[in-house]
Amino acid sequence: MPNPDGFAYIVQGEQVVISHHGRNATTLRGRRARVFLEDVESEDPQELMARLTGNYRRGNERHARNHPRNQRR
């Protein structure tokens, strides 16, 4: 699975706005925003933002694994 990309975040006062390819994906407020700002320094920012926005998995991984084209893997 390719690494997530296209995420960005902006701190606006007490909240953090996360966007994906220029479109707002989610807004974190309060404790979640503080924890995000701490974690973004130590983790991969793109992967962290993908997890928080729910844009991490599409739900078709199990079906794709069983597809005849992927049986060799």
N, C-alpha and C positions, 0 to 999 in steps of 0.2 A: 504494500500500500504506500503510495507516495506521501511524503511529508506535507502537512498542511502549510498553506501560504496565503498571502493576501490579507492577513489580519493586521489591524492597527488599533491603537487605543489612545484616548485623549482624557486627561484628568481635568474635570470641570468642578472645581470646588470640592465638595464632599463625595462626588460620584465619578465613576469611570465609564466612559462610553466606548464600547468595542464595536468596530466596524469590519466588514468583510467586503473587499473590493469596492470600497467607497460607500457602502450602504450600511446603515446602523443595524447591528445584529442584536445587541443587548446593552443594558445599562446596569451597572453594579452600584449599589448604594450601601452606606454604613459599613458594617463588619465585613461583608463580602468584598467591598472595594478595598478596604485596608489589607485584607488577607491577599487579595490579588496583587496589590502593589508590592507586598513582601515576596510573594512567590515568583513574580515575573523576573526578579533579579537573580534567582537561583535556578530556575527551570527554563526550558525552551519556550520562549514567549508565544510562538506560533501554535505549538501543540497545546499549551495551556489555554489560549484563547479559543481554540477549536473545541476543546472539552467544555469550556464554560458556555459557549454559544449553542452547543448541541450539534455543531457541524463537524462531527468527528467520524461517525459511522453512518452509513446509509441504510443498514438493515438487510442488505442483500448479500452479505459476506458468506453466509451459510449456503445459499443457493449458488453463488458463483463458485464455491469450492467444489460442488458436486457436478458442475457443468462438464460435459465430455471434453471440452477443449482444455480443461485444467486437470484432467485425470493424471497426466504425466508428472505433475509436480508433487 
